[in-house]
Amino acid sequence: MLGTLYQTKHAAPGDRATVTRTVWEDGATLDYDRAAHRWRLLLPSSGEIVLAIGDAAVLTLRNDRIQVRCGASTLT
């Protein structure tokens, strides 16, 4: 396994040993804190999160709305 040396230009992605963090160029971040059992996803305001189970159950999160669809029913 190859280690990493962080520096000012390429700082460490997290500040706690229990947090695993991924940072993308558009500013989105994904954190998992295994001590707190917490998952956190941050997206730019133009982003969208879609969680789906099969084709029937879909949760869509956007900056301006939340939509839940289950079968033929939709709630926005």
N, C-alpha and C positions, 0 to 999 in steps of 0.2 A: 504494500500500500504506500502511496506517495503522500507525504505530508504537504501542508500549505503554510506559507508565511504571509500573513496579512500586513498591509501597509496603508498609508493614508489614501492612496489612489484606489486601492482594492481592499476596503475594510472587511472585517469579519461580518458575516451575515447576521449573527445573533450575539447577545451579550450574556446568555446564561447557558450553562452546560446541559440543562434539561430541554432546551428549545432547539428544534431543527427548523431552519428557515431556508426558503428558496426565494430569491429576488429576481424578477425579470426586468428587462430593459425599459419597459413601459411604466414601471413603478409598481406593478402588482407584486404582492408578497403572500406567501403561504407559510404559516407557522404552525408547528405542533409542539405543545408543551406537555411532555410525558409526565411531569410531576403533577401538573394541574389537570391532566386529561382534557386539554382544551385544544381545539383546532380552530384556526383563524385565517380567513382569506380576505385580503383587501385588494380591491380592483380600482383602477381609475374610474372616474364618474361616467365614462362612456361604456364601461364594461357590462357584462351580463353573466349571471350564474344560472345554469340549468341543471336541476337534479331530476332524474327520471328513473322510474321503475317500469320496465317494459315500455309499451307505447301508451298505456292508459293513464298512468299517474305521473304528472309533470309539475314541478315547481319552478317558476321562472322569476328571478330577481333582477330588477334594473334600478337605476337611480330614480326613476320617476314612477315605478309601479311594481307591484307584486302580483303574480298570477298563479293560481292553483287550478289545475285541470285534472279531473278524475273521471274517466269514462266520457260520457256525454255532457257532464257538468263542468262549468268554468266559473271561477270567482276571481275578479280583478279588483 
